[in-house]
């Protein structure tokens, strides 16, 4: 069968290329595109149902990003040796793509739509997550699915003061700023990233650099769609509307909804009950025989009325749902050392959002092992975010960790990790449990996490706080209001959710989702400056609560001592099959771990009490210490021989205790010494043979020399006694019992 694939190429500023190809693979999908960059290859497919499900009034979009271990020549871990549930990295990449695509489907398109992006080949040079959004958008572009794109996503990093688009893994290691940016040709839609306390101006410059690159990606996708003859999209009808009913709902409900919005009540439950009562009252006025049929439409139309009333109240009168000014932060109270058990804890409450954060300090054995397709290693700073249903008053079970929880936890982790001390000896885990939620719980996690870390005695470089900004604008953003510390409803009904975290000196992380067209850089700049004011306000409250890290760790925190040993001694500490290190742990009660690094062997000893650490360190020092001539050691007799005994005077080091060095008195045999195997003796190291490395020990050197003792002169062999050495055939007289004549030694 003849293939007619269509191929387009994007050339980056540094000469690298990205190739998009369609018409060769997965042709039964509504759209499929193969993306290649170097030896990294992604396949993106999209399939959308022809009809919407009954009663569905939203966009049921599912985005799945998967990485095959075979793409990098690796086997999956575990017993099954096959890919399993999505890793956090895959979930986060899926969310990055979803957040850009979702707002761009038509509002009235409600068919089940599945976007799958799979990495089939990887070279470990180029990061595939920066290519997933482009591949997904290209698959939509060559399909007949209605979509107001195309879009693309790029990673922008600042390396040596210059912005680099889609940097390599090596370049990322040197970056002080990295952002993932998703956008259409005209508008930025999504931003997420981390940085080393950069200024608001630097962040805007990075966004502009990323958007310029995305424009080129969008042009190429339009050309690809043109050649694939995919510019005409399918016809659909997923909504049946009653315009007279829509008009009637607006006329009868708008003023009432506006009055609730203008009331400025801080209690979200009162507001929601009041808004719901207006809708319920209208539904009750419908004739009973028509009520069941019209109720879904009424609720949809009323949602639009409620949204418009809230937005107009903000734009026309500057009044927010809870009565605050646009730049006003909700009341905050916080407390540290709230729980006695954890190593650090804090409660941070802002309005109706509350986070309870705990910190646990552990040893090297508690490190998180990373085993993704392209990312293997260990992580010493962990942050987990939990969002139980009761935090919003929902009566439903909690079933595992949601994608949202992974995403929010990742944002808070990125906000704090660059302020985590680099030489901190502990593995650290922060857990944020959201106990109440009404907007910006991820930012409450950042604040609570900072407080809990300080309470645990972690010497953070600087405290970090976070704030979520919102936007209400009219058509074309000619009139707008930037909102600080947004509520849940302001997020849902507004045009922007812009989260910014940082210290007093700069931004450490950001996440932005935009739901409107035409957002200018001028608006973004004002939002960033307003966010800085709010961040500094929150940091002042944090500093008042706990001005500095706790001077010392809490009593129940395990103490850790570290040391560095030469590489050649690592094996001696571990022992055959780990026997030595296990013996140290059993004898001392401490936890001992050792890791080989460039400088040598890094040993970490941890225990809840000082005695255990001291005993473990004594045993380790005995192993790694070098024997010193003239030093006294306490050893154990390992074996008895005719001419002396071998004594283990240091771990795994035996020396010879000659029979002549046991006592000042002459011993005819070892039985007279009284030594037995297993006896503990004190010995002095007399000599270390420079050639053989053997050790000569002495007990008598530690004993008082008897009065009048005369040391026998030791002369070289052949010079002892007065008799000259024999040179002939030996003519001494035969002794009784001699058998035959003496042998002539000179005779051959």
C-alpha positions, 0 to 999 in steps of 0.5 A, spaced: 500 500 500 502 506 497 504 511 503 503 519 502 506 521 509 506 529 510 512 532 513 514 539 516 520 541 519 521 546 525 528 549 526 530 552 533 535 558 534 541 553 535 540 549 529 536 543 532 530 541 528 523 538 530 520 534 525 512 533 524 510 527 520 503 525 519 500 519 514 504 513 516 502 511 523 496 510 527 491 512 521 485 509 524 485 515 529 482 521 528 489 525 528 496 522 529 502 525 528 509 523 529 514 528 532 522 527 532 527 531 535 534 528 535 533 521 537 527 522 541 520 520 538 513 521 540 507 519 537 501 523 538 494 521 537 487 524 538 480 520 538 473 524 539 466 521 539 461 523 534 456 524 539 456 527 546 453 523 552 446 524 554 446 530 559 454 532 559 454 539 559 462 540 559 468 538 555 470 530 557 477 531 555 482 526 557 490 527 556 495 521 557 502 522 556 506 515 557 513 513 556 516 506 554 522 504 558 524 500 551 525 507 548 531 508 552 533 501 552 531 499 559 527 494 563 521 496 567 522 495 575 518 490 579 516 483 578 512 484 572 517 487 568 512 492 564 509 499 564 504 500 570 501 506 573 503 513 571 509 516 574 508 523 577 513 525 571 508 522 566 502 525 570 505 532 571 506 532 563 499 530 562 497 536 566 501 541 562 498 539 555 491 538 558 491 545 561 493 548 554 488 544 550 482 544 554 480 552 554 481 552 546 475 547 545 468 550 543 464 551 549 458 547 546 463 541 544 461 535 549 464 529 546 469 524 549 475 526 547 482 522 548 489 525 547 495 520 547 502 522 547 507 516 547 514 516 547 517 511 543 524 513 543 529 517 547 536 519 547 537 522 553 539 529 550 532 532 549 527 533 554 520 530 551 515 533 556 517 540 552 515 536 546 508 533 548 504 539 547 506 540 540 505 533 538 498 533 541 496 540 538 499 537 531 495 531 532 488 535 533 490 540 527 490 534 522 484 531 525 477 534 523 475 535 531 473 542 532 479 546 536 481 553 536 488 552 536 493 550 534 498 551 540 505 549 542 509 548 548 516 550 549 521 550 555 525 556 556 531 556 560 536 562 562 543 559 561 549 563 562 544 569 562 541 567 555 534 564 554 535 557 551 528 554 548 528 547 549 534 546 552 538 539 553 538 536 560 545 538 560 544 545 559 538 545 564 543 543 570 546 550 569 540 554 568 537 559 574 530 559 571 526 554 567 519 555 565 514 551 561 510 555 557 504 554 552 500 558 548 497 559 541 499 564 536 496 570 539 496 568 547 499 565 552 495 560 555 499 556 561 506 557 565 509 553 570 516 553 572 521 555 578 527 559 578 532 562 583 529 568 586 528 572 579 525 579 578 518 580 575 522 583 569 526 577 568 520 572 568 516 577 563 522 577 558 522 569 559 515 569 557 516 573 551 522 569 548 518 563 549 512 566 545 516 568 539 518 561 539 511 558 539 509 562 534 513 559 529 511 552 531 503 554 530 505 556 523 508 550 521 502 546 524 497 550 520 501 548 514 501 541 516 493 541 516 493 545 510 497 539 506 493 534 510 486 537 507 484 537 515 482 545 515 474 543 515 472 540 521 466 536 523 459 538 524 456 537 531 450 539 535 451 537 542 447 542 545 439 544 544 438 551 547 431 554 548 433 562 547 427 564 550 428 560 556 435 563 557 432 570 556 427 569 561 432 566 566 436 572 565 431 577 566 428 574 572 435 572 576 440 577 574 438 583 579 437 578 585 444 574 583 448 581 583 445 583 589 448 577 592 455 578 589 454 586 591 453 583 599 460 582 600 459 576 605 465 572 607 462 566 608 462 562 602 456 557 604 452 563 605 453 565 598 452 559 595 446 557 599 443 564 597 445 563 589 442 556 589 436 559 592 435 564 586 435 558 581 431 553 585 426 559 586 426 560 578 425 552 577 419 552 582 416 557 578 416 552 572 409 548 571 410 541 574 409 538 567 415 542 564 420 542 570 424 536 569 425 537 561 427 544 563 431 544 569 438 542 566 437 548 561 435 553 567 441 551 571 446 552 565 443 558 563 443 561 571 450 559 571 452 564 566 447 569 569 451 568 576 458 568 573 456 575 569 453 578 575 459 577 579 464 579 574 460 586 573 460 587 580 467 587 580 468 591 574 463 596 575 463 597 583 470 594 585 466 589 590 469 582 590 464 576 592 467 577 600 467 584 600 474 585 599 478 590 595 482 588 589 489 588 592 486 585 599 489 579 602 484 575 607 485 575 614 491 570 616 493 566 622 498 561 623 501 557 629 508 553 629 509 547 633 502 545 633 503 537 634 508 534 639 509 528 635 512 530 628 519 533 628 516 540 625 509 542 624 505 549 623 498 551 621 497 556 616 490 559 615 488 564 610 480 566 610 477 559 609 483 556 606 487 552 611 493 547 611 496 543 616 503 542 615 508 537 618 516 535 617 519 529 618 527 528 618 530 522 616 536 518 614 539 517 607 535 510 608 529 514 607 531 518 600 526 517 595 529 513 589 527 515 582 526 510 577 523 514 571 525 512 564 530 518 563 531 520 570 534 515 575 537 518 582 535 520 589 531 525 592 532 528 599 527 533 599 520 531 598 513 534 599 506 531 599 499 535 598 493 532 600 486 534 599 481 530 602 473 531 600 471 534 607 476 540 606 470 543 601 464 539 605 463 534 600 461 527 602 465 522 598 470 517 599 477 519 598 480 514 593 488 514 592 492 521 590 489 525 584 492 528 579 490 535 582 494 533 588 500 531 584 500 537 581 499 542 587 504 538 591 509 539 585 508 546 585 509 547 592 515 543 592 518 547 586 517 553 590 521 551 597 526 546 594 531 552 592 531 555 599 532 548 602 539 548 605 544 544 600 548 541 606 543 539 610 544 532 613 537 530 613 532 527 608 526 531 609 519 530 608 513 535 608 506 533 608 501 538 607 493 536 609 488 541 606 483 542 612 479 547 609 479 550 602 476 556 598 482 558 593 489 557 593 490 551 597 497 550 594 499 557 596 497 555 603 501 549 602 508 553 601 506 558 607 505 552 612 511 548 609 515 554 610 513 555 617 513 547 619 521 547 616 523 553 620 519 550 626 523 543 625 530 547 625 531 547 618 536 553 616 532 555 610 536 560 606 530 565 606 522 564 608 518 563 602 510 565 601 505 564 595 499 568 593 494 566 587 492 572 583 486 572 579 483 577 573 476 579 571 476 582 564 471 584 559 471 583 552 478 584 549 480 586 556 479 593 555 477 594 562 479 589 567 481 588 575 487 584 578 485 580 584 489 578 589 488 572 593 483 569 589 477 565 592 475 558 589 469 562 585 473 567 583 478 562 580 472 558 577 468 564 574 474 569 572 479 569 567 486 567 570 489 563 576 496 566 576 500 563 582 507 566 584 511 564 590 518 567 592 522 570 597 523 578 599 528 578 594 525 574 588 520 569 585 522 561 586 516 558 582 510 560 578 504 557 575 499 560 570 492 558 567 489 563 562 482 562 560 481 569 556 484 571 549 488 578 548 491 578 555 497 583 554 504 583 557 502 590 561 496 586 565 501 580 566 506 585 569 501 589 573 499 582 576 506 580 578 507 587 581 501 586 585 503 579 587 509 581 590 506 586 594 501 581 597 507 576 598 511 581 602 505 582 606 504 574 608 512 574 609 511 579 614 506 575 618 511 569 617 516 572 620 512 575 626 510 568 627 517 565 627 523 570 626 528 564 625 529 557 624 529 553 631 536 553 634 536 546 635 532 540 633 527 537 637 529 532 642 526 526 639 529 528 632 534 523 630 541 526 630 546 525 625 553 525 624 557 524 618 564 522 616 568 521 609 573 515 609 578 513 603 575 509 597 579 503 599 576 503 606 569 502 604 569 495 603 572 494 610 566 498 613 561 494 609 564 487 610 563 481 606 555 481 604 554 487 609 556 483 615 560 488 618 556 494 617 550 490 620 554 488 626 555 495 627 548 497 627 546 491 631 551 493 637 550 500 637 543 501 635 544 506 630 543 507 623 549 507 618 549 508 611 555 509 606 555 512 599 561 512 594 562 519 592 568 522 588 571 524 594 571 517 598 566 514 602 560 518 605 558 515 612 552 517 615 550 515 622 543 516 625 540 515 632 535 518 637 541 518 642 548 520 643 551 514 646 548 510 640 552 514 635 558 514 639 559 507 639 557 506 632 563 512 631 568 508 635 567 502 631 567 505 625 573 509 627 577 503 629 576 500 622 578 506 618 583 508 622 591 506 620 595 503 625 600 507 629 607 504 631 608 505 638 600 505 640 597 501 645 591 497 643 586 492 646 586 486 642 583 479 642 587 472 641 585 469 634 590 463 634 595 460 638 601 457 634 608 454 637 612 461 636 607 465 638 599 468 637 596 472 632 592 478 635 586 482 632 588 489 635 584 493 630 578 490 626 580 486 620 587 487 622 591 481 625 598 482 628 604 477 630 605 477 638 611 472 638 613 468 644 619 472 646 614 478 646 609 476 651 613 476 657 620 478 660 621 471 662 623 466 657 618 462 655 619 455 653 613 454 649 606 457 648 603 453 654 607 457 659 604 463 656 597 462 659 594 465 653 588 462 650 584 463 643 578 469 645 583 472 650 583 479 650 590 482 651 593 489 651 598 490 646 603 495 643 604 495 636 612 495 635 613 495 628 609 495 621 613 492 616 614 497 610 614 491 605 609 486 607 605 490 611 605 485 617 604 488 624 609 486 630 606 486 637 608 486 644 605 485 651 612 485 655 613 492 652 607 494 657 610 490 663 615 493 668 622 490 666 625 486 671 630 489 675 637 486 673 634 484 666 639 483 661 637 483 654 640 477 650 644 480 644 641 479 637 646 478 632 645 476 625 645 469 623 652 466 622 655 471 627 652 467 633 657 464 638 664 463 638 665 457 633 666 458 626 662 456 621 663 449 618 666 449 611 668 442 610 665 435 609 664 436 617 668 431 621 665 432 628 665 425 632 659 421 631 654 421 636 651 414 639 646 413 634 648 416 628 647 412 622 653 411 618 658 416 616 656 424 615 654 426 608 659 430 605 656 437 603 661 439 598 659 432 594 654 432 589 
